[in-house]
Amino acid sequence: MAKIIIIMGPRSGETLPVKPSGLLVGRSNLCELRLEDDLAVSSNHARIENLAGQWMLRDLESANGTEVNGQAVSTVMLRDGDVVAVGETSFRFVSESAATVSAEAEAPLAGVLEGDEPPSAPPAAPVRHAPPPAVRASEKDVRLVKEMSRHTAAIRAEVAKVIVGQQAVLDQILMAMIAGGHALLVGLPGMAKTLMVRTIAQVLDLGFKRIQFTPDLMPTDITGTDVLESNKDTGEKEFRFMQGPVFCNILLADEINRTPPKTQAALLEAMQEKRVTVGNRTYPLDAPFFVLATQNPIEQEGTYPLPEAQMDRFMFNIWVDYPEEHEEEQIVRTTTVDSTVQPGKVLGRDEVLQLQEVTRKVPVSDHVVKYAIRLVRATRPGLEKTPDFIKQYVSVGAGPRAGQFLILAAKARAILDGRIHVGCRDIKAAAIPVLRHRMFTNFAADSEGMTPMKLVEKLLAAVEEPSEKDYT
């Protein structure tokens, strides 16, 4: 039988068997390894279980994470001698085969010496692919994440000097930016969308430009164009590339549905490829590059709505709603007097780039990934397990890109809070802006006023988080 030997912590020196049913580690009464005196351990912190002949360790969304041999993990295959750290407690895992390996090795040899046929080898256990190795973050990365909760509060405070309320909108813009995605900002005119984006650019010390889309706007008005001019030294004619407004860090594409598809495609190509091609030359865009496009949800006459495939390229669909009554009163007071308040810089370009890199390094447990994929698949009306209301009201559900964006958004939200642990609550917080524009309703939904936002809210209530039965 496998066992663990506690080598550090309140119960140091104890040895506990690991039964075939597994071993739960935590502070609750249900845990076989109960560490009630270790305050850094969560109620249900981690679980060791045997899956198809392999001992696996799974972190159960613990607050402080789980490490194996000094490396943070979510799910990992345990080997004999591995040292597991949870909170202030460390223990060594001893596999069930370690104590009997010598005896099993001698038995076949004895049979051969006596002239008998060597016994046949036992059937091999099913091969299970080990999870990919976790990317190790540097000390600078960890320090930046731990300080991020303070930076996030400072960003909110600086933006609040100019923008009243709309904290949820601000948080979602920051999540999309840290995750390296783009966002579609939907709201009525006069909601300070442009002012908010410009203020965020000032607080993060990033280059900002704005394009007002019109029906006569050409692709080169966005990307730039070659201009014929004379060389002062040689007198010969030559082409010189003049950069368009897309060469910036934060680009506000105002009323993107006002311009024809050809011009929309030029911007969407820059969003996807992070570069533009003019003539036969390609020019890379400055990093970080973030596009925030706006749409008016009411006035649709004479517009060019984005096709579904192009809508899918936006990570978030952010709804900017009316402010609260007390917020609107404050807006009127502060904007009808002579004011010179300017937001201060909190982070810089290098820190934003580092945060985008760190986002990819944040570990995510299989439990969270399974929940995200379960949500995405529940939006597809053609699947057997899809809820009935989705089959009734949805014609087309979300694709695989939605699952990728859910995980990246959850990571970004954790970083904004100064956490290196991603939980299902982060997935739930990102579900509406990620899924809202990827679910296309049918006539029945439109006639009954069932909007995509309402459907996502019903999905969050209907789809359960993975439980123990999903891993047996």
C-alpha positions in Angstrom: 0.0 0.0 0.0 1.3 3.5 -0.8 2.0 5.9 2.0 3.0 9.4 2.8 5.7 10.5 5.3 5.2 14.0 6.8 8.6 15.7 6.9 7.7 19.2 7.8 4.8 21.0 9.6 2.6 20.5 12.7 2.4 16.7 12.1 6.0 16.1 11.2 7.2 12.5 11.6 3.8 10.9 11.1 3.2 8.2 8.4 -0.2 7.7 6.8 -1.3 4.9 4.4 -2.9 6.0 1.1 -5.8 3.7 0.5 -6.9 2.7 -3.1 -9.9 5.0 -2.7 -7.5 7.9 -2.3 -6.4 10.5 0.3 -7.9 13.9 0.8 -5.7 16.6 2.3 -7.0 19.7 4.0 -8.4 21.2 7.2 -12.0 19.9 7.1 -13.3 16.9 9.1 -13.6 14.9 5.8 -9.9 14.8 5.1 -7.8 11.7 5.8 -4.8 14.0 6.3 -6.3 16.7 8.4 -4.1 19.7 9.0 -6.3 21.9 11.2 -3.3 23.6 12.7 -1.9 24.7 9.4 -3.7 27.9 8.6 -2.2 28.1 5.1 -4.1 25.0 4.0 -7.5 25.2 2.5 -10.5 23.2 3.8 -10.2 20.7 0.9 -6.7 21.5 -0.4 -5.6 18.5 -2.5 -6.4 14.9 -3.3 -4.2 11.9 -4.1 -6.0 9.2 -6.1 -5.3 6.2 -8.2 -6.4 6.5 -11.8 -5.8 3.5 -14.1 -2.9 2.3 -12.1 -1.2 5.7 -11.7 -1.1 7.8 -8.6 -2.2 11.3 -9.3 -2.2 14.5 -7.2 -4.9 17.1 -7.9 -5.1 20.5 -6.4 -8.7 21.3 -5.4 -8.7 25.1 -6.1 -6.7 25.7 -2.9 -6.0 29.3 -1.9 -2.2 29.0 -1.8 -1.7 26.2 -4.3 0.1 22.9 -4.2 3.8 22.2 -5.0 5.6 19.0 -6.0 9.4 19.1 -5.8 9.2 22.9 -5.5 7.1 23.4 -8.6 3.4 24.6 -8.5 1.1 22.1 -10.0 -2.6 21.6 -10.7 -2.7 17.9 -11.6 0.5 15.7 -11.8 1.4 12.1 -11.8 3.2 11.2 -8.5 6.4 9.1 -8.5 8.2 7.4 -5.6 10.0 9.9 -3.5 8.2 13.1 -4.7 7.9 15.8 -2.0 4.5 17.5 -1.9 4.1 20.9 -0.1 0.7 22.2 1.0 0.7 25.3 3.1 3.4 24.9 5.8 3.3 21.1 5.6 5.5 18.9 3.4 5.3 15.1 3.0 7.1 12.5 0.9 5.1 10.1 -1.3 6.1 6.4 -1.2 4.6 4.3 -3.9 3.1 0.9 -3.1 5.6 -0.9 -5.3 8.7 0.6 -3.6 8.7 -1.8 -0.7 8.2 -5.0 -2.7 10.2 -4.2 -5.9 13.3 -6.3 -4.7 11.2 -9.4 -3.9 9.4 -9.2 -7.2 12.7 -8.9 -9.0 14.1 -12.1 -7.4 11.2 -14.4 -8.0 11.5 -14.7 -11.8 15.3 -15.3 -11.4 14.8 -18.2 -9.0 12.5 -19.9 -11.5 15.0 -19.7 -14.3 17.8 -21.2 -12.1 15.6 -24.2 -11.5 15.1 -24.8 -15.2 11.5 -23.6 -15.3 10.2 -21.3 -17.9 10.3 -17.7 -16.8 6.9 -16.5 -15.9 5.0 -14.2 -18.3 5.1 -10.5 -17.6 2.0 -9.1 -16.0 -0.3 -7.1 -18.3 0.8 -3.5 -18.6 -1.4 -0.8 -17.2 -3.1 1.5 -19.6 -0.8 4.3 -20.8 -1.9 7.7 -19.5 -0.2 10.8 -20.9 1.3 12.9 -18.1 0.1 16.6 -18.0 2.4 19.1 -19.7 5.1 20.4 -17.4 4.2 23.7 -15.7 6.1 26.8 -17.0 8.2 28.1 -14.2 7.7 31.8 -13.5 10.6 34.0 -12.4 10.8 35.8 -9.1 10.1 39.0 -10.9 6.9 37.5 -12.3 5.7 36.3 -8.9 6.5 39.7 -7.3 4.6 41.5 -10.0 1.5 39.3 -9.5 1.6 39.7 -5.7 1.8 43.5 -6.1 -1.0 43.5 -8.7 -3.9 43.9 -6.3 -2.3 47.1 -5.1 -1.7 48.2 -8.7 -5.3 47.4 -9.6 -6.7 49.5 -6.8 -4.4 52.4 -7.9 -5.6 52.0 -11.5 -9.2 52.2 -10.4 -8.5 55.2 -8.2 -6.7 57.1 -11.1 -9.4 56.3 -13.6 -12.1 57.3 -11.1 -10.6 60.9 -11.2 -12.1 61.2 -14.7 -14.7 58.4 -15.0 -17.5 58.1 -12.5 -18.7 54.5 -11.8 -18.4 51.8 -14.6 -16.0 49.7 -12.5 -17.2 46.5 -14.0 -16.5 47.8 -17.5 -13.0 49.0 -16.4 -12.2 45.6 -14.9 -13.3 43.7 -18.0 -11.2 46.0 -20.2 -8.1 45.4 -18.0 -8.8 41.6 -18.1 -8.9 41.6 -21.9 -5.8 43.7 -22.1 -3.8 41.5 -19.7 -5.0 38.4 -21.5 -3.8 39.8 -24.9 -7.2 40.0 -26.4 -9.5 42.7 -28.0 -12.9 43.9 -26.8 -16.1 45.0 -28.4 -17.7 47.9 -26.4 -21.4 48.1 -26.8 -23.4 51.0 -25.4 -25.5 54.1 -26.2 -23.8 57.4 -27.2 -22.6 59.6 -24.3 -21.5 56.8 -22.0 -17.9 58.1 -22.0 -16.5 55.1 -23.8 -13.8 57.1 -25.6 -12.9 59.0 -22.5 -12.5 55.8 -20.5 -10.2 54.2 -23.1 -8.1 57.4 -23.3 -7.8 57.5 -19.5 -6.8 53.9 -19.3 -4.0 54.6 -21.9 -2.8 57.5 -19.8 -2.8 55.5 -16.6 -0.9 52.6 -18.3 1.4 55.0 -20.2 0.4 53.5 -23.6 0.0 55.2 -27.0 -3.6 55.9 -27.8 -5.3 56.7 -31.1 -8.9 56.9 -32.2 -10.5 56.2 -35.6 -14.0 57.4 -36.3 -15.4 54.9 -38.8 -17.5 56.2 -41.7 -18.9 54.6 -44.9 -16.2 56.2 -47.0 -13.2 55.1 -44.9 -10.7 53.1 -46.9 -8.3 50.3 -45.6 -5.3 52.5 -46.2 -6.8 55.2 -43.9 -6.3 52.6 -41.1 -3.1 50.8 -42.0 -1.2 53.6 -43.8 0.0 54.1 -47.4 3.0 54.5 -49.6 3.7 58.1 -50.6 5.8 59.1 -53.6 8.4 61.8 -52.8 11.7 63.0 -54.0 15.0 62.0 -52.3 16.8 65.2 -51.2 20.2 63.7 -51.8 19.8 62.0 -55.2 16.7 63.8 -56.5 15.2 60.5 -57.5 11.6 59.6 -56.8 10.9 56.9 -54.2 8.1 55.6 -52.1 8.0 56.2 -48.3 5.6 54.4 -46.0 3.4 56.7 -43.9 2.0 54.8 -40.8 -1.7 54.9 -40.2 -3.4 55.2 -36.8 -3.2 51.4 -36.3 0.4 51.9 -35.2 -0.3 52.5 -31.5 -0.8 50.5 -28.3 -4.5 51.1 -27.7 -6.7 51.8 -30.7 -10.3 52.9 -30.3 -12.3 51.9 -33.4 -15.4 54.1 -32.9 -18.6 52.6 -34.5 -16.8 49.9 -36.4 -20.1 48.8 -38.0 -20.3 52.2 -39.8 -17.7 51.2 -42.3 -17.8 48.7 -45.2 -16.5 45.1 -44.8 -13.3 45.7 -46.7 -12.2 48.3 -44.2 -13.4 46.2 -41.3 -11.3 43.3 -42.6 -8.2 45.5 -42.7 -8.5 46.2 -39.0 -9.4 42.6 -38.1 -6.3 41.4 -39.9 -4.1 43.7 -37.9 -5.8 42.4 -34.7 -5.2 38.8 -35.5 -1.7 39.0 -37.1 -0.3 42.0 -35.1 1.0 43.4 -38.4 -0.2 45.1 -41.6 0.7 44.5 -45.2 0.9 47.5 -47.6 1.9 46.7 -51.2 4.5 44.0 -51.0 5.9 44.9 -47.6 4.8 43.8 -44.1 5.1 46.1 -41.1 4.9 44.8 -37.5 2.7 46.6 -35.0 4.0 47.9 -31.7 3.4 45.7 -28.6 1.2 45.6 -26.8 -1.5 46.2 -29.3 -5.1 46.3 -28.1 -8.3 47.2 -30.1 -11.4 48.4 -28.4 -14.2 48.7 -31.0 -17.5 50.4 -30.2 -21.0 49.8 -31.6 -24.3 51.6 -31.1 -26.9 48.9 -30.2 -29.9 51.0 -31.3 -29.2 52.8 -34.6 -28.5 50.1 -37.1 -29.8 51.7 -40.3 -27.1 52.2 -42.9 -24.6 50.1 -41.0 -22.5 47.0 -41.8 -22.9 44.5 -39.0 -19.8 42.4 -38.2 -20.1 38.8 -39.5 -20.2 36.0 -37.0 -16.6 34.9 -37.8 -15.3 38.4 -37.2 -17.3 38.9 -34.0 -15.6 35.7 -32.8 -12.2 37.4 -32.9 -13.1 39.8 -30.1 -12.4 38.2 -26.8 -15.0 40.2 -24.9 -18.3 41.8 -25.6 -18.6 44.5 -22.9 -21.9 46.2 -22.3 -21.8 49.8 -21.1 -25.0 50.5 -19.2 -26.5 53.7 -17.8 -24.9 54.9 -14.6 -26.6 54.8 -11.2 -28.6 57.8 -10.1 -26.0 59.0 -7.6 -23.3 58.4 -10.2 -25.2 60.5 -12.8 -25.6 63.3 -10.3 -21.8 63.3 -9.6 -21.1 63.2 -13.4 -23.2 66.4 -13.9 -21.5 68.1 -11.0 -17.9 67.3 -12.0 -18.3 67.9 -15.8 -20.0 71.3 -15.7 -17.3 73.1 -13.8 -13.7 74.1 -14.8 -11.6 71.0 -13.8 -8.0 70.2 -14.5 -7.7 66.8 -12.7 -5.4 64.5 -14.7 -4.9 60.8 -13.9 -1.4 59.6 -12.9 0.6 56.8 -14.3 0.5 53.5 -12.5 2.1 51.0 -14.8 4.2 51.2 -17.9 4.5 49.5 -21.2 7.1 47.0 -20.0 4.9 46.0 -17.0 1.9 45.4 -19.3 4.0 43.2 -21.6 5.3 41.3 -18.6 1.7 40.8 -17.3 0.7 39.4 -20.7 3.6 36.9 -20.5 2.8 35.9 -16.9 -0.8 35.3 -17.8 0.3 32.3 -19.9 2.3 31.0 -17.0 -0.5 30.9 -14.4 -1.4 27.3 -13.7 -5.0 26.1 -14.1 -6.3 22.9 -12.6 -8.1 20.3 -14.7 -11.1 21.0 -12.6 -11.4 24.6 -13.8 -10.6 23.6 -17.5 -13.4 20.9 -17.3 -15.9 23.5 -16.0 -15.0 26.0 -18.7 -15.4 23.4 -21.5 -18.6 22.2 -20.0 -20.0 25.7 -20.1 -18.9 26.2 -23.7 -20.3 22.9 -24.9 -23.6 23.6 -23.2 -24.2 26.5 -25.6 -24.4 24.2 -28.6 -27.9 23.1 -29.4 -26.9 20.0 -31.3 -25.4 18.1 -28.4 -27.2 15.6 -26.3 -26.4 17.0 -22.9 -27.3 20.6 -23.9 -30.0 22.1 -21.6 -33.4 22.3 -23.2 -33.7 26.1 -23.1 -30.5 26.3 -25.3 -32.0 23.9 -27.8 -35.2 26.0 -27.8 -33.6 29.5 -28.2 -30.1 29.1 -29.7 -29.4 28.4 -33.3 -25.5 28.4 -33.2 -23.4 28.0 -30.1 -19.8 29.0 -29.1 -16.7 27.5 -30.7 -13.4 26.3 -29.2 -12.1 29.9 -29.1 -14.6 30.6 -26.4 -13.0 28.0 -24.1 -9.5 29.5 -24.7 -10.8 33.0 -23.9 -12.6 31.8 -20.8 -9.4 30.4 -19.4 -7.2 33.4 -20.3 -9.8 35.8 -18.9 -10.0 33.8 -15.6 -6.2 33.9 -15.4 -6.2 37.7 -16.0 -8.9 38.2 -13.3 -6.8 36.2 -10.8 -3.7 38.4 -11.6 -5.7 41.6 -11.2 -6.6 40.3 -7.7 -2.9 39.4 -7.0 -3.6 35.7 -7.1 -1.8 32.8 -8.8 -4.7 30.5 -8.3 -7.6 30.3 -10.8 -11.0 29.0 -9.6 -14.4 28.4 -11.1 -15.6 31.7 -9.8 -13.2 33.4 -12.2 -14.7 31.4 -15.1 -18.2 32.5 -14.0 -17.1 36.2 -13.8 -15.8 36.0 -17.4 -18.7 33.9 -18.9 -21.0 36.7 -19.9 -18.6 38.9 -21.8 -17.0 35.9 -23.5 -20.1 34.0 -24.4 -22.6 36.8 -25.1 -21.6 37.5 -28.7 -20.9 33.8 -29.5 -24.5 32.6 -29.0 -26.9 33.4 -31.8 -30.5 33.3 -30.9 -33.4 32.2 -33.1 -36.8 33.7 -33.8 -38.3 32.0 -30.7 -35.8 33.8 -28.5 -36.3 37.2 -30.2 -40.1 37.0 -29.9 -39.9 36.1 -26.2 -37.2 38.7 -25.3 -34.7 36.0 -24.5 -31.3 37.8 -25.0 -27.9 36.1 -25.1 -27.1 37.6 -21.7 -30.1 36.1 -20.1 -29.2 32.7 -21.7 -25.7 32.9 -20.3 -27.1 33.7 -16.8 -29.4 30.6 -17.1 -26.4 28.5 -18.2 -24.4 29.5 -15.1 -27.3 28.4 -12.9 -27.9 25.1 -14.9 -24.3 23.9 -15.5 -22.8 22.3 -12.4 -19.1 22.5 -11.5 -17.3 19.1 -11.8 -17.5 16.9 -8.8 -15.8 13.8 -7.5 -17.9 11.5 -9.8 -16.4 13.2 -12.9 -12.9 11.8 -12.0 -13.8 8.2 -11.2 
